[in-house]
Amino acid sequence: MSEERHSSLAIHSTGVDDPHDLVQRQQVIRRSKITAAVVVLLLLAGGARTVLSQSRNMDQLKADVQARSQIYVKTTVIQLRDAAQTVALPGSLQGYVQSPIYARVPGYIKRWHKDIGSRVRKGEVLAELETPETDELLSQALAARQQTAASLELAKSTEVRWVALRAKDAVSQQEVDEKRSNSTQASANLAVAEANVQRLKQLSNFKILLSPTDGVITRRNVDTGDLVDAGAVGGLPRALFVVTQTDPLRLYVNVPQSYAQQIQPGQTVTVRQTELQGQKFEGKMARTGASIDPQTRSMQVEISLPNKSGILLPGAFVQVEMPLQSKATLTIPNNALIIRAGTVKVAMLDADKRVKMQVVTLGRNLGEQVEVTSGLQSGARLVLNPPDALTDGDVVTFAADAPKEPAGGQAKPKDAAAPAKDKP
C-alpha cells in the first residue's frame, strides 16, 4: 500500500523516517504511567488515612468503654490511734448543800426576815412563829412537874417516918416497903415530868427558824399569818424556805456503761452552758457510784464545780466534757459502714484494688468515727461512701489513681467517686 493510500486511510506510517512522532509517543506513554502511579498513590494514601482514622476511633472507643466501666471511689487508710478522747454528757447543777426548812411545831407565821435571793449566814434568823398550843402545853408540863415534885417530897418524908416507926416495931415491914415504893414511883414520875418539860422547851426553840448553812434563799413559800403544821404549810408537805449553798456546786452525771471503766475520781472535767457562749468551767470528779444501775445501764458520777463568781445557777442544764483514759483504738469513719442483711460490713481493698466485703464488730460510737473491735487491722484501705452496687471482686480506681483525660475530648471526672462523663 502506498503512502498516499495510508494518508487517505488516516493511518500513520510505521516507518522510522519520522523520529518526532516516536518521541511524542514515548512522552504520552510516560505521562500515562506517571498519572497511573499518582492515582495509585492517592488511592493508597486515602486508604491509609481511612485505616488510621478507624484505628484511632477504635482506640478512643476502647478508652471510653474502659473509662465508663471503671468504678471511681474515695478511700482511707485506717491506723491505730492513741489519742485522748472525751465524751460529752448532759447534767443539771445542784447546790452543794440544799436545805429545805420545815416547821417543827404548829403555829402561825409571826414575821419573816429573809426573802428569795437573800444571802444568809449559818444561824441567821429566817422567820418567827407564834405557837400558842405549844406554849400552853409547856405551861401544863411545868405545873405537872411542880405537882410531881410536891408528891415526891411527901412520899420521901412519909418513907422516913415509917422507917422510924419500923425501928420501934410500931408498923410492919410490909407497910414500910409500900411507902418506900411510893417514894420511888414519885421520883420516877418527876423524871417523866421533867423530860416532858424539856421536850416542850426544845419544841419552843423551833419558834425561831434559823439558817442551817451559809447560802442563798432560793424558795420562800410562806407569808405573815400563814398557818403551818409540823412539816407542812397549810396542810401541804411544802418547805417554808429553801437555803442553797452555791459555792461550790454539785453536778451529777449518768455515765453509760461503755465508758464507766474509763472514769476515775480526781479527773478534771469541762462544763459548758449553752447560754454562756465562749465560757467554760473546770471541775473535779469527786466520786463515782462504783456500780451500774440495772435500769439505765449507767453509773452515777458526782462532780464538784467551783462557783466563786456565782455566774452558774443551781438547776441549770449543762454539758459535761469528760476525758477518757487514753488507749490505742482502731476507728473508722461512719460513712465506710455497709449495713446489709443485719450485718455490718466494710468494703476493704487488696493490693490489686479488688473489693472484699469484710464483716466487722463495732464498739463505741465516737460521733463521726466508730470504734472497731474486730474484723480489721491497722493499715487496711477502706472505701468511703461505697455504692450500693459494689460487690465482692469488683475492681475500683482510687481518687489518686484516676486516669488523665484521654484523647478525643474525654473529660476527666471531677468527682473521683463518680463515673466519668463526656463533655457536652
C-alpha positions as CSV (number, residue, x, y, z in Angstrom):
1,M,0.0,0.0,0.0
2,S,1.4,3.3,-0.9
3,E,2.0,6.2,1.4
4,E,-0.8,8.1,-0.3
5,R,-3.1,5.2,0.5
6,H,-2.1,5.4,4.1
7,S,-2.8,9.0,4.3
8,S,-6.2,8.6,2.8
9,L,-7.0,6.0,5.4
10,A,-5.6,8.2,8.3
11,I,-3.0,5.5,9.2
12,H,0.3,6.7,10.3
13,S,3.2,5.4,8.6
14,T,5.4,2.9,10.6
15,G,8.4,3.9,9.1
16,V,11.3,5.2,11.1
17,D,11.8,8.0,8.9
18,D,9.8,10.4,11.4
19,P,11.6,10.4,14.8
20,H,9.5,13.2,16.1
21,D,6.4,11.0,16.2
22,L,8.3,8.4,18.0
23,V,9.3,10.8,20.7
24,Q,5.8,12.1,21.1
25,R,4.5,8.5,21.5
26,Q,7.1,7.8,24.2
27,Q,6.1,11.0,26.1
28,V,2.5,10.0,26.0
29,I,3.3,6.6,27.4
30,R,5.4,8.1,30.2
31,R,2.8,10.6,31.2
32,S,0.2,7.8,31.3
33,K,2.4,5.8,33.6
34,I,3.0,8.8,35.9
35,T,-0.7,9.6,36.0
36,A,-1.5,6.0,36.9
37,A,1.2,6.0,39.6
38,V,-0.1,9.2,41.1
39,V,-3.6,7.8,41.1
40,V,-2.4,4.7,42.8
41,L,-0.5,6.7,45.4
42,L,-3.5,8.9,46.1
43,L,-5.7,5.8,46.5
44,L,-3.1,4.2,48.8
45,A,-2.9,7.4,50.8
46,G,-6.7,7.7,51.1
47,G,-6.9,4.1,52.2
48,A,-4.1,4.5,54.7
49,R,-5.8,7.6,56.1
50,T,-9.1,5.7,56.4
51,V,-7.4,2.8,58.2
52,L,-5.6,5.2,60.6
53,S,-8.8,7.1,61.3
54,Q,-10.7,3.9,62.0
55,S,-7.8,2.6,64.2
56,R,-7.8,5.9,66.2
57,N,-11.5,5.8,66.6
58,M,-11.3,2.2,67.8
59,D,-8.7,3.2,70.4
60,Q,-10.8,6.1,71.5
61,L,-13.9,3.9,71.8
62,K,-12.0,1.3,73.8
63,A,-10.7,4.1,76.1
64,D,-14.2,5.4,76.5
65,V,-15.6,2.0,77.3
66,Q,-12.8,1.3,79.8
67,A,-13.3,4.7,81.4
68,R,-17.0,4.2,81.7
69,S,-16.6,0.7,83.1
70,Q,-14.3,1.7,85.9
71,I,-15.6,2.5,89.4
72,Y,-14.0,5.6,91.0
73,V,-14.1,5.7,94.8
74,K,-12.6,7.6,97.7
75,T,-10.6,5.6,100.1
76,T,-9.0,5.9,103.5
77,V,-6.3,4.0,105.3
78,I,-7.1,3.3,108.9
79,Q,-4.5,3.4,111.6
80,L,-4.3,2.7,115.4
81,R,-4.6,6.0,117.2
82,D,-3.5,6.6,120.8
83,A,-5.3,9.9,121.2
84,A,-7.1,11.3,124.2
85,Q,-10.9,11.2,123.8
86,T,-13.7,13.0,125.6
87,V,-17.4,12.2,126.0
88,A,-20.0,14.9,126.3
89,L,-22.9,14.1,128.7
90,P,-25.8,16.2,129.9
91,G,-26.2,17.1,133.6
92,S,-28.0,19.5,136.0
93,L,-26.4,21.8,138.5
94,Q,-27.3,21.5,142.2
95,G,-26.3,23.3,145.3
96,Y,-23.6,21.7,147.3
97,V,-25.9,21.9,150.2
98,Q,-29.7,22.3,149.6
99,S,-31.6,22.6,152.8
100,P,-35.4,22.8,152.9
101,I,-36.7,24.4,156.2
102,Y,-39.8,23.0,157.7
103,A,-41.8,24.0,160.7
104,R,-41.2,21.7,163.7
105,V,-44.2,22.9,165.7
106,P,-47.6,24.0,164.6
107,G,-48.4,27.7,164.7
108,Y,-48.7,30.9,162.7
109,I,-46.0,32.9,160.9
110,K,-45.4,36.0,163.1
111,R,-42.9,37.6,160.7
112,W,-40.3,36.6,158.1
113,H,-36.9,38.3,157.8
114,K,-35.4,36.9,154.5
115,D,-36.7,36.8,151.0
116,I,-35.6,34.9,147.9
117,G,-32.2,35.9,146.7
118,S,-31.0,36.9,150.1
119,R,-27.6,35.6,151.2
120,V,-27.6,34.3,154.7
121,R,-25.1,33.0,157.2
122,K,-25.4,29.9,159.3
123,G,-27.6,30.6,162.4
124,E,-29.2,33.7,160.9
125,V,-32.9,34.2,161.7
126,L,-35.3,33.5,158.8
127,A,-38.7,33.7,160.4
128,E,-40.5,33.7,163.7
129,L,-43.6,31.6,164.7
130,E,-46.4,32.1,167.2
131,T,-47.1,28.7,168.8
132,P,-50.0,29.1,171.4
133,E,-50.7,25.4,171.7
134,T,-47.1,24.6,172.4
135,D,-46.9,27.4,174.9
136,E,-49.9,26.1,176.7
137,L,-48.5,22.5,176.7
138,L,-45.3,23.8,178.2
139,S,-47.2,25.6,180.9
140,Q,-49.1,22.4,181.7
141,A,-45.9,20.5,181.8
142,L,-44.3,22.9,184.2
143,A,-47.3,22.7,186.5
144,A,-47.3,18.9,186.3
145,R,-43.6,18.9,187.2
146,Q,-44.3,21.0,190.3
147,Q,-47.1,18.8,191.3
148,T,-45.0,15.7,190.9
149,A,-42.1,17.3,192.8
150,A,-44.5,18.0,195.7
151,S,-45.8,14.4,195.6
152,L,-42.2,13.2,195.7
153,E,-41.4,15.3,198.8
154,L,-44.4,14.0,200.6
155,A,-43.5,10.4,199.6
156,K,-40.0,10.8,200.9
157,S,-41.0,12.3,204.2
158,T,-43.6,9.5,204.7
159,E,-40.9,6.9,203.9
160,V,-38.6,8.4,206.5
161,R,-41.4,8.4,209.2
162,W,-42.4,4.9,208.5
163,V,-38.8,3.7,208.6
164,A,-38.5,5.3,212.1
165,L,-41.7,3.6,213.2
166,R,-40.5,0.3,212.0
167,A,-37.4,0.7,214.1
168,K,-39.7,0.9,217.1
169,D,-41.6,-2.1,215.8
170,A,-44.8,0.1,215.5
171,V,-45.5,-0.8,211.9
172,S,-45.0,-3.9,209.8
173,Q,-42.3,-4.3,207.2
174,Q,-44.9,-4.6,204.5
175,E,-46.2,-1.1,205.2
176,V,-42.6,0.3,205.2
177,D,-42.0,-1.3,201.8
178,E,-45.2,0.2,200.4
179,K,-44.1,3.7,201.5
180,R,-40.7,3.2,200.0
181,S,-42.3,2.1,196.7
182,N,-44.5,5.2,196.7
183,S,-41.4,7.3,197.1
184,T,-39.6,5.5,194.2
185,Q,-42.7,5.9,192.0
186,A,-42.9,9.6,192.8
187,S,-39.3,10.0,191.9
188,A,-39.9,8.3,188.5
189,N,-42.9,10.5,187.9
190,L,-40.9,13.6,188.5
191,A,-38.3,12.3,185.9
192,V,-41.1,11.8,183.4
193,A,-42.5,15.3,184.1
194,E,-39.0,16.8,183.7
195,A,-38.5,15.1,180.4
196,N,-41.8,16.3,179.1
197,V,-40.8,19.9,180.2
198,Q,-37.5,19.6,178.3
199,R,-39.2,18.2,175.2
200,L,-41.6,21.1,175.1
201,K,-38.8,23.6,175.7
202,Q,-37.0,22.2,172.8
203,L,-40.1,22.5,170.6
204,S,-40.4,26.1,171.8
205,N,-37.0,26.8,170.4
206,F,-38.2,26.0,166.9
207,K,-40.4,29.0,167.0
208,I,-37.4,30.8,165.6
209,L,-36.4,29.4,162.2
210,L,-32.6,29.6,161.7
211,S,-30.5,29.0,158.6
212,P,-28.6,25.7,158.8
213,T,-25.8,26.8,156.5
214,D,-24.3,29.7,154.5
215,G,-26.1,30.2,151.2
216,V,-28.9,31.8,149.3
217,I,-32.6,31.7,149.9
218,T,-34.0,30.1,146.7
219,R,-37.5,29.4,148.0
220,R,-39.9,31.2,150.3
221,N,-43.3,29.6,150.5
222,V,-44.9,31.4,153.5
223,D,-46.2,34.9,154.4
224,T,-47.2,36.6,157.6
225,G,-50.2,35.0,159.2
226,D,-49.9,31.6,157.4
227,L,-50.9,28.6,159.4
228,V,-48.2,26.0,159.5
229,D,-48.3,22.4,160.8
230,A,-45.3,20.4,161.8
231,G,-43.5,19.6,158.5
232,A,-46.2,21.3,156.3
233,V,-47.6,24.7,155.2
234,G,-51.4,24.9,155.2
235,G,-51.6,21.1,155.5
236,L,-49.3,20.6,152.4
237,P,-45.9,19.0,152.7
238,R,-44.1,22.1,151.5
239,A,-40.9,23.7,152.9
240,L,-41.1,27.2,154.4
241,F,-37.7,28.2,153.0
242,V,-35.0,26.5,150.9
243,V,-31.4,27.5,151.6
244,T,-28.9,26.6,148.9
245,Q,-25.1,26.7,149.1
246,T,-24.0,27.9,145.6
247,D,-20.2,27.7,146.0
248,P,-19.2,25.0,145.2
249,L,-21.9,23.3,143.2
250,R,-22.6,19.7,142.8
251,L,-23.2,18.1,139.4
252,Y,-24.5,14.6,138.9
253,V,-23.9,12.8,135.6
254,N,-25.0,9.4,134.5
255,V,-22.1,7.8,132.6
256,P,-23.1,4.9,130.2
257,Q,-21.7,1.5,131.0
258,S,-19.4,1.6,127.9
259,Y,-17.4,4.5,129.4
260,A,-17.7,3.5,133.1
261,Q,-14.4,1.7,133.3
262,Q,-12.5,4.8,132.0
263,I,-13.8,7.2,134.6
264,Q,-11.8,7.8,137.8
265,P,-12.2,10.2,140.7
266,G,-9.9,13.2,140.6
267,Q,-10.2,13.7,136.9
268,T,-10.7,17.3,135.6
269,V,-13.8,17.9,133.6
270,T,-15.0,20.8,131.5
271,V,-18.5,22.2,132.0
272,R,-20.2,24.4,129.4
273,Q,-23.6,26.1,129.4
274,T,-25.4,27.0,126.1
275,E,-26.4,30.4,127.4
276,L,-22.9,31.3,128.3
277,Q,-21.2,31.2,124.9
278,G,-17.4,31.1,124.9
279,Q,-17.2,30.3,128.6
280,K,-16.1,27.1,130.2
281,F,-15.7,26.0,133.8
282,E,-13.5,23.3,135.2
283,G,-14.5,20.9,137.9
284,K,-13.2,17.8,139.7
285,M,-14.7,14.4,139.6
286,A,-15.4,13.9,143.3
287,R,-16.7,10.3,143.5
288,T,-18.5,7.7,141.5
289,G,-21.3,5.3,142.3
290,A,-19.0,2.4,141.7
291,S,-21.9,0.4,140.4
292,I,-24.1,0.2,137.3
293,D,-27.8,0.9,137.6
294,P,-29.6,-2.1,136.1
295,Q,-32.5,0.1,134.9
296,T,-30.4,2.7,133.0
297,R,-27.2,0.7,132.5
298,S,-25.2,3.8,133.7
299,M,-23.1,4.8,136.6
300,Q,-23.7,8.0,138.6
301,V,-20.8,10.4,138.9
302,E,-20.6,13.4,141.2
303,I,-18.6,16.4,140.2
304,S,-17.6,19.3,142.4
305,L,-17.7,22.6,140.5
306,P,-16.3,25.9,142.0
307,N,-18.6,28.9,141.5
308,K,-16.9,31.8,143.3
309,S,-18.3,34.4,140.8
310,G,-21.9,33.0,141.2
311,I,-22.4,33.0,137.5
312,L,-23.7,29.4,137.5
313,L,-27.1,28.9,138.9
314,P,-28.4,25.7,140.6
315,G,-30.8,23.8,138.4
316,A,-29.2,24.9,135.1
317,F,-28.8,22.4,132.3
318,V,-25.1,22.0,131.2
319,Q,-22.9,19.8,129.1
320,V,-20.0,18.0,130.7
321,E,-17.0,17.0,128.7
322,M,-15.3,14.1,130.5
323,P,-11.9,12.9,129.5
324,L,-11.5,9.1,128.9
325,Q,-8.3,7.1,129.6
326,S,-6.1,7.1,126.6
327,K,-5.7,3.8,124.8
328,A,-4.8,2.6,121.3
329,T,-8.0,2.1,119.3
330,L,-8.9,1.3,115.7
331,T,-11.5,3.8,114.5
332,I,-13.1,4.2,111.0
333,P,-15.4,6.9,109.6
334,N,-19.1,6.2,109.8
335,N,-19.5,6.6,106.1
336,A,-17.4,3.5,105.5
337,L,-20.0,1.2,107.0
338,I,-22.3,-1.0,105.0
339,I,-25.3,-2.5,106.7
340,R,-26.8,-5.3,104.8
341,A,-29.0,-8.3,106.0
342,G,-28.5,-7.4,109.6
343,T,-24.7,-7.4,109.4
344,V,-22.2,-4.6,109.5
345,K,-19.5,-4.7,106.7
346,V,-16.9,-2.6,105.1
347,A,-15.5,-2.6,101.6
348,M,-11.8,-3.4,102.0
349,L,-9.3,-3.2,99.1
350,D,-6.4,-5.6,98.5
351,A,-3.2,-4.8,96.6
352,D,-4.9,-5.4,93.3
353,K,-7.6,-2.8,94.1
354,R,-10.1,-5.6,94.4
355,V,-13.1,-5.3,96.8
356,K,-13.6,-7.6,99.7
357,M,-16.7,-7.3,101.9
358,Q,-15.4,-7.7,105.4
359,V,-17.7,-8.2,108.4
360,V,-16.7,-6.1,111.4
361,T,-17.7,-5.8,115.1
362,L,-18.3,-2.2,116.3
363,G,-17.5,-0.8,119.7
364,R,-18.2,2.8,120.9
365,N,-19.7,5.4,118.7
366,L,-17.5,8.5,118.8
367,G,-19.6,10.8,116.7
368,E,-18.1,10.9,113.2
369,Q,-15.9,7.9,114.0
370,V,-16.8,4.5,115.3
371,E,-14.6,2.1,117.1
372,V,-13.9,-1.3,115.6
373,T,-13.2,-4.2,118.0
374,S,-12.6,-7.0,115.5
375,G,-12.5,-7.7,111.7
376,L,-9.9,-5.2,110.7
377,Q,-6.2,-4.5,111.1
378,S,-4.2,-1.3,111.1
379,G,-3.2,-0.2,107.6
380,A,-6.3,-1.6,105.8
381,R,-7.7,0.6,103.0
382,L,-11.4,1.1,103.0
383,V,-13.9,2.6,100.5
384,L,-15.8,5.7,101.7
385,N,-19.4,6.1,100.7
386,P,-19.5,2.7,98.9
387,P,-22.1,2.4,96.1
388,D,-25.0,0.1,96.6
389,A,-24.0,-1.9,93.6
390,L,-20.4,-2.6,94.9
391,T,-19.9,-6.3,95.5
392,D,-17.0,-8.7,96.3
393,G,-14.4,-8.9,93.5
394,D,-15.1,-5.6,91.9
395,V,-12.0,-3.7,90.8
396,V,-12.1,0.0,91.6
397,T,-9.9,3.0,91.0
398,F,-8.7,5.3,93.8
399,A,-9.2,9.0,93.6
400,A,-5.4,9.4,93.4
401,D,-5.2,6.8,90.7
402,A,-7.9,8.2,88.4
403,P,-6.7,8.3,84.7
404,K,-5.9,11.5,83.0
405,E,-8.2,13.0,80.3
406,P,-8.0,10.6,77.3
407,A,-7.5,11.8,73.7
408,G,-10.6,12.7,71.8
409,G,-12.2,15.0,74.3
410,Q,-13.0,12.6,77.2
411,A,-13.4,14.7,80.3
412,K,-11.6,13.8,83.4
413,P,-14.1,13.1,86.2
414,K,-14.5,15.9,88.7
415,D,-15.5,13.7,91.5
416,A,-13.4,10.6,91.8
417,A,-16.3,8.8,93.4
418,A,-18.5,9.1,90.3
419,P,-18.0,7.7,86.8
420,A,-16.6,10.0,84.1
421,K,-18.9,11.9,81.9
422,D,-18.4,13.2,78.3
423,K,-18.2,16.9,77.6
424,P,-21.4,18.2,76.1
